[in-house]
Amino acid sequence: MPVTVLVGMQWGDEGKGKVVDLLSEDKDIVARYQGGANAGHTVVIDGKKFVLHLIPSGILREGKICVIGSGVVVDPEALMTELEEVKKGGIDVEGRLIISPRAHCILPVHKIQDAANENKSSQQKIGTTGKGIGPTYSDKTARLGIPFFYFNDTAKLTAAVTALLETKNCLFEKFYESGSHSVEQVMEYLNRVAPGILPYIGDTRSLLRDAIIEGKEILCEGAQGTMLDIDYGSYPFVTSSNTISGGACTGLGISPRKVDKVIGVAKAYTTRVGEGPFPTELKDETGALIQEEGNEYGATTGRARRCGWFDTVVARYAVEINGIDEIVLTKLDVLDRLDVIKVCVGYEVDGRKIDRISDDISILERARPVYWEFDGWDEPTAGAQKPEDLPKRARQYVQFLEKSVGAPITIVSTGPGREAVIRL
Ligand code: IMP
């Protein structure tokens, strides 16, 4: 299976970091295809916690090559900080990280604009991570962005910064009513960060092409989740990139015909951060319990995550749109203390029962979940490593989910550590 794509099936934070770490054991290359430092992948190895935002989680496995593809937006300062942290944790990154010259550079003005937009009362509040992701992708699409290959040509870089600031300053002065930014300031910033990032820039597409020809194993690591996809998520409460499996092809330059397998990662319940519809959200003490048990606080922003029941309508949609072959179910142990566990099997929308998401995504705002109820299990699953260690009712819960969602659950994660997994 040379090319495997791993995607989040919900609103992000499904525990993909741990899964990438697990699956990358027998991979040669781990490649990020979209997003930026808005992601937060937490991996615990021998009790040591690593939080990665931009660097693929494969960096924690000795010898693995990590790629940041053209579909990613890169904040050079955030990258440098993260590299320092990883190195401090005893990880050797030498020659193991390669960034596409086509990836776009997040500038300080992008972060300022992200915050200004969130604070502007006339604008829709999305609850972004404030990392400059949306403005950087907007400028990329408007052909005003700064890809890293511009760094090799000072005249081109200066012209691009000038053109960008011409429009940005209009926005800052007239719309956001904040200060403007000079070309000199931005060029000074770029000249300062360039020496740190340029050694990592390399021809990632050719590297991946050759790896595929040589039959090497590649894991394409998605960030965020299906419901945050710019085209197929709960728009406008989404991130600005294609989080779904198709994004791996555009974000890495891999032909769809070379993708062999798609693995979906879903939490045993649902969470989301930021604004936007969330049909199975629990605003009661059960939601609070899940939040505490699951330590549901953002790895990037520290924000408390909204918590709710597993939603099979969302998960079925994720299976369809990503072409998911198998599922990794994470954080089952978080439900250990619950007496009753509910699963959303369909929605009631405008008096109609539906069990599939159509292109009219606005239904999520009016959807009333229809639940099936399960008794909780009496033995804890925390730390379980063998299928026979799962209590009967926990096994039934997992089987119910896989049947309703339409793809096999092949791995269940029962705790934050590398060893807390059951292969079914
Ligand atoms: P942005 O990606 O910072 O522009 O934020 C847009 C939306 O995506 C907000 O609702 C964020 O909370 C959400 N988001 C972005 N990255 C993540 C993530 O890694 N996990 C969960 N939600 C995320």
Residues whose N, C-alpha, C, O or C-beta is under 5 A from the ligand:
A	BS01	IMP	W11 G12 D13 N38 A39 G40 I126 G127 T128 T129 G130 K131 I133 G134 Q224 L228 V238 T239 S240 V273 G274 E275
